[in-house]
Amino acid sequence: MALFHKIGLVWSVLALLGCYSSMAVADIKLPAPQTEGGIGIFEALKKRSSTAGGDFSPAELTDAELSTLLWAAIGLNRGEKGWTSPMAMGLPPYCKIYVAGTKGVWLYDWASHSLIDVSPENIKPIIGDQAFVRRASHVLIIVSDPKGLETFPDPALKDEFAHVLTGAMTQNIYLAATSLKVGARYIHGMRLDDIKTALKLAEGEKPVCLMMLGK
């Protein structure tokens, strides 16, 4: 009986481990982004706005909506070298987009249009100065990547170009969100130390802004 009891305990532990493993965050291959339809660019500009922090609902964005918004920010749009946002000297993207959701954190890989597993933690409550940041379905954390500008001839301009790129990316997100009828809000007030710790950022990587997304 003792042997059967031990076997039962082993199976219980394995089942519990399997349950935890199924809950763990994993890489996500995003569906193809929407590249046709929606409202026209001038109508999107006319309607473009920041959603009030208190107006975000608990509703989750779909993978299809997230796919289109990330592609709009910095996706490939012209073969293997051509992006939706302008890059200095034709360099590959030198800003990263981390995606913080209720079920974890991912890094957007523009080359494969995938989300790469970073953490199973919900960090939304700790990354923004405003309490309402946690209400968003997802929060995009845009981070400058100094490695992407290693070959750039003028070190003094690296931060400037990263901020210019971030501005283009966030405007693209706003316009795509307007077309998709998704709420969006640019946030500058961030808890930098908490973000750097949660994302395990390398030396020189700097959070530039947050973008709240939701219904």
C-alpha positions as CSV (number, residue, x, y, z in Angstrom):
1,M,0.0,0.0,0.0
2,A,2.9,2.3,0.8
3,L,4.3,1.8,-2.7
4,F,0.9,2.6,-4.3
5,H,0.7,5.7,-2.1
6,K,4.1,6.9,-3.3
7,I,3.2,6.3,-6.9
8,G,0.0,8.3,-6.4
9,L,2.0,11.2,-4.9
10,V,4.4,11.1,-7.9
11,W,1.5,11.3,-10.4
12,S,-0.1,14.1,-8.4
13,V,3.2,16.1,-8.5
14,L,3.6,15.4,-12.2
15,A,0.0,16.5,-12.9
16,L,0.5,19.7,-10.9
17,L,3.8,20.5,-12.8
18,G,1.9,19.9,-16.0
19,C,-0.7,22.4,-14.9
20,Y,1.9,25.0,-14.1
21,S,3.7,24.4,-17.4
22,S,0.5,24.9,-19.4
23,M,0.0,28.2,-17.6
24,A,3.5,29.4,-18.5
25,V,4.0,32.1,-21.1
26,A,5.3,31.0,-24.5
27,D,6.3,32.4,-27.9
28,I,3.4,33.4,-30.1
29,K,3.4,33.4,-33.9
30,L,1.0,36.3,-34.7
31,P,-1.5,36.0,-37.6
32,A,-0.9,38.1,-40.7
33,P,-1.7,41.8,-40.1
34,Q,-4.6,43.5,-41.7
35,T,-3.2,45.6,-44.6
36,E,-6.4,46.4,-46.5
37,G,-9.8,47.9,-45.7
38,G,-10.5,50.0,-42.7
39,I,-11.1,53.7,-42.8
40,G,-9.1,56.1,-45.0
41,I,-6.0,57.8,-43.8
42,F,-7.6,61.3,-43.7
43,E,-10.6,60.0,-41.8
44,A,-8.2,58.3,-39.3
45,L,-6.3,61.5,-38.8
46,K,-9.6,63.4,-38.2
47,K,-10.7,60.8,-35.6
48,R,-7.3,60.1,-34.0
49,S,-7.3,60.7,-30.3
50,S,-6.0,59.5,-26.9
51,T,-8.4,57.4,-25.0
52,A,-9.0,58.6,-21.4
53,G,-7.3,56.4,-18.9
54,G,-10.6,55.5,-17.1
55,D,-12.3,54.5,-20.4
56,F,-10.3,51.3,-20.9
57,S,-12.4,48.2,-20.2
58,P,-11.2,44.7,-19.1
59,A,-11.8,43.4,-22.6
60,E,-8.8,41.7,-24.2
61,L,-7.4,42.6,-27.6
62,T,-7.4,39.7,-30.1
63,D,-4.2,38.3,-31.5
64,A,-5.4,39.7,-34.9
65,E,-5.8,43.2,-33.5
66,L,-2.4,43.0,-31.7
67,S,-0.8,41.7,-34.9
68,T,-2.0,44.7,-36.9
69,L,-1.0,47.3,-34.3
70,L,2.5,45.9,-33.9
71,W,2.9,45.6,-37.7
72,A,1.7,49.2,-38.0
73,A,4.3,50.3,-35.5
74,I,7.4,48.8,-37.1
75,G,6.5,45.9,-39.4
76,L,8.1,44.8,-42.7
77,N,6.1,46.4,-45.5
78,R,8.5,46.2,-48.5
79,G,10.1,42.8,-48.9
80,E,13.0,42.0,-46.5
81,K,14.1,45.6,-45.9
82,G,11.5,48.2,-45.6
83,W,9.5,49.2,-42.6
84,T,6.3,51.0,-41.7
85,S,8.4,53.6,-39.8
86,P,11.5,55.4,-41.0
87,M,14.9,54.3,-40.0
88,A,18.1,56.4,-40.2
89,M,20.5,55.3,-43.0
90,G,18.2,52.4,-43.8
91,L,19.3,50.5,-40.7
92,P,17.2,47.7,-39.2
93,P,14.9,48.9,-36.4
94,Y,16.8,50.3,-33.4
95,C,13.9,50.5,-31.0
96,K,12.3,47.4,-29.4
97,I,8.7,46.9,-28.5
98,Y,7.9,44.9,-25.4
99,V,4.2,43.8,-25.0
100,A,2.9,43.6,-21.5
101,G,-0.3,41.8,-21.0
102,T,-2.2,40.1,-18.2
103,K,-0.7,36.7,-19.0
104,G,2.9,37.9,-19.3
105,V,5.5,39.9,-21.3
106,W,6.8,39.4,-24.8
107,L,9.3,41.0,-27.1
108,Y,8.0,41.8,-30.6
109,D,10.2,40.2,-33.3
110,W,9.5,42.3,-36.5
111,A,11.5,39.9,-38.7
112,S,9.3,36.8,-37.9
113,H,6.2,38.8,-36.9
114,S,6.2,36.9,-33.6
115,L,6.1,37.6,-29.9
116,I,9.1,36.2,-28.0
117,D,8.5,35.0,-24.4
118,V,10.1,37.3,-21.8
119,S,8.3,36.7,-18.6
120,P,5.0,35.1,-17.2
121,E,4.5,38.1,-14.9
122,N,1.8,40.7,-15.3
123,I,3.9,43.9,-14.9
124,K,1.2,46.4,-16.0
125,P,0.5,47.5,-12.4
126,I,4.2,48.5,-11.8
127,I,5.3,50.2,-15.0
128,G,3.4,53.5,-15.2
129,D,3.2,56.5,-12.9
130,Q,-0.6,56.6,-13.4
131,A,-2.7,53.8,-11.7
132,F,-5.0,53.5,-14.7
133,V,-2.1,52.0,-16.9
134,R,-3.0,48.6,-15.5
135,R,-6.5,48.9,-17.0
136,A,-5.3,48.4,-20.5
137,S,-5.5,45.1,-22.3
138,H,-1.9,45.4,-23.3
139,V,0.8,48.0,-22.8
140,L,3.5,48.5,-25.3
141,I,6.9,49.4,-23.8
142,I,9.1,51.0,-26.5
143,V,12.8,50.8,-25.6
144,S,15.8,52.3,-27.5
145,D,18.4,49.7,-28.5
146,P,21.9,51.1,-28.7
147,K,23.2,48.0,-30.4
148,G,21.0,48.9,-33.4
149,L,22.9,52.1,-33.8
150,E,26.5,50.8,-33.2
151,T,27.4,51.6,-36.8
152,F,25.8,55.1,-36.7
153,P,28.6,57.7,-37.3
154,D,27.5,60.3,-34.8
155,P,27.1,59.0,-31.2
156,A,25.5,62.3,-30.1
157,L,22.5,61.7,-32.3
158,K,21.7,58.2,-31.2
159,D,19.1,59.2,-28.6
160,E,17.6,61.8,-30.9
161,F,17.1,59.2,-33.7
162,A,15.6,56.7,-31.2
163,H,13.1,59.4,-30.1
164,V,12.2,60.4,-33.7
165,L,11.6,56.7,-34.5
166,T,9.5,56.3,-31.4
167,G,7.4,59.3,-32.4
168,A,6.7,57.7,-35.9
169,M,5.9,54.4,-34.3
170,T,3.4,55.8,-31.8
171,Q,1.6,57.8,-34.5
172,N,1.3,54.7,-36.7
173,I,-0.2,52.9,-33.7
174,Y,-2.7,55.7,-33.1
175,L,-3.8,55.6,-36.8
176,A,-4.1,51.8,-36.9
177,A,-5.9,51.8,-33.6
178,T,-8.4,54.4,-34.9
179,S,-9.1,52.3,-37.9
180,L,-9.6,49.1,-35.8
181,K,-11.7,51.0,-33.2
182,V,-9.2,50.2,-30.5
183,G,-8.4,52.6,-27.7
184,A,-4.8,53.9,-27.5
185,R,-3.0,56.3,-25.2
186,Y,0.6,57.5,-25.2
187,I,2.2,57.5,-21.7
188,H,5.5,59.3,-20.9
189,G,5.3,58.9,-17.1
190,M,7.1,55.6,-16.4
191,R,8.7,53.8,-13.5
192,L,12.0,53.4,-15.2
193,D,13.8,51.3,-12.6
194,D,10.9,48.9,-12.3
195,I,10.7,48.5,-16.1
196,K,14.5,47.9,-16.4
197,T,14.3,45.3,-13.7
198,A,11.2,43.5,-15.0
199,L,12.5,43.4,-18.6
200,K,16.2,42.7,-17.6
201,L,17.3,45.5,-19.9
202,A,20.9,45.5,-21.0
203,E,23.3,48.4,-20.3
204,G,22.3,51.4,-22.4
205,E,18.8,50.2,-23.3
206,K,16.4,53.0,-22.3
207,P,12.5,52.9,-22.0
208,V,11.2,55.8,-24.2
209,C,7.4,55.6,-23.6
210,L,4.4,53.4,-23.0
211,M,1.4,52.9,-25.3
212,M,-1.8,51.7,-23.7
213,L,-4.1,49.6,-25.9
214,G,-7.6,48.3,-25.2
215,K,-11.3,48.3,-25.9
